[in-house]
Amino acid sequence: MRNEVAAEVLSVIDQYLIEKGKQNIYTVLEGQGVRDVKAKVFDYAWEVPTGAPIFTVWAEGVAVHPMSGQMFYVEDLAKRTRLLGGAAMDPGQLKRAEERSKKKKRRY
């Protein structure tokens, strides 16, 4: 991962790990109020009790604006059927991608 992520993004990740330590996904999602975390741990998106979504963001996809230095992540609202490398998704991945797409459209 370190070779695929912008240095600025990696420094933010490293600083977070220094300050908070490495946390597992269960702790993070439970802290956000997601119910039934163990059954949903492999999802790509979750909803907190208020209805707001939490989305997985891959660090490799985070870009840094050349002028402002702000970090951003752009994702298409269309439903995906292929992985980033071009391989076809398996049925489980397709279901999770469809749920993610629904949550994005509902929120945005």
N, C-alpha and C positions, 0 to 999 in steps of 0.2 A: 504494500500500500504506500509506503513512504516515497517510492519513486513515481507514483501515479498522482499524487496530491500536490497542489500548489504549496509552496513553502509557507505562505501566509496562513493558509488553512491549517496546515500541519502544526504551526506554532500555536494556534488557538486550541487545537485538540490536545497538544502536549501540556499547555498551561492548565487546561481543565483537569487533565489527569493528575497533574502535580497538586492542584488545589483540592480536588474532590476524591481522587483515587479512582481506580477502575471500578465501575458499577456494572452489575449484570442487568439484563433487560427486564427481569422481573421486578427488581428494585425500582428502576426508573418508571416503568408503567404503573406499578402500584402507587408510587409517590404522586403520580398524576391523576390517580383516581379511577384507572381502568379496572373494570370488573372482570373476574374470571380470567386472569392473566395467563395462567398455565395453559388454558385451552386455546388462547389466541396469540401465543408467543411468536409464532412464525408468520403472522399476518404482516402486510406491508403498511397498514394504516389501522388506527384504533380511534375510538371515540371516548371522551371523558364524559362524566355524568351531565355536564352542561350541554353536551351535544357537539362541542368543538372537536375537530379531528387532530390527531397526532400522526404525522407522516414520517416514514423512514426516509432519510436523505443519505445518499452515498457520498462520502467525502470526495471521491474521484470526480463527481459531477459538479462540485461547488467551484464557481469561478470568482475571480477577483477583478473588479473594475479597474482598468489601468490608470484612470485619473483620480477617482475618489478613494480607491482602496477598499470600498465596501464589498462584502461577499454576497453572492446571490446564487440561487439555484433555479433553473428554469426547467419546467416539465410540461409536456404536452398534455392537454386534457383528454385526448383521444385514448381509447382503450388499447393497450398493448397486447400483442400476441407473440412477440419475440423478445428474447433477452438482449441486453445491450450489445453483446458480441454477434448477434444475428441468429443464434440457435433458437429453435422453437421451444416455447414454454411447455412444461408438462401440465397435466390437468390440474394439479394442486396450485401451481404457479399461475395458471390462467384464472383460477377462481380468486386467488388473492389479488391479482392485478385488476380484475373486474371490480372487486370490492373497493380497492383503492381509487379507481376511476370514479365510482359512484360517490364516494365520500368527497373527492375533489370537486365534482360537479355540484354537489349539494351545498358545499361550503363557498365555492367561488362561481 
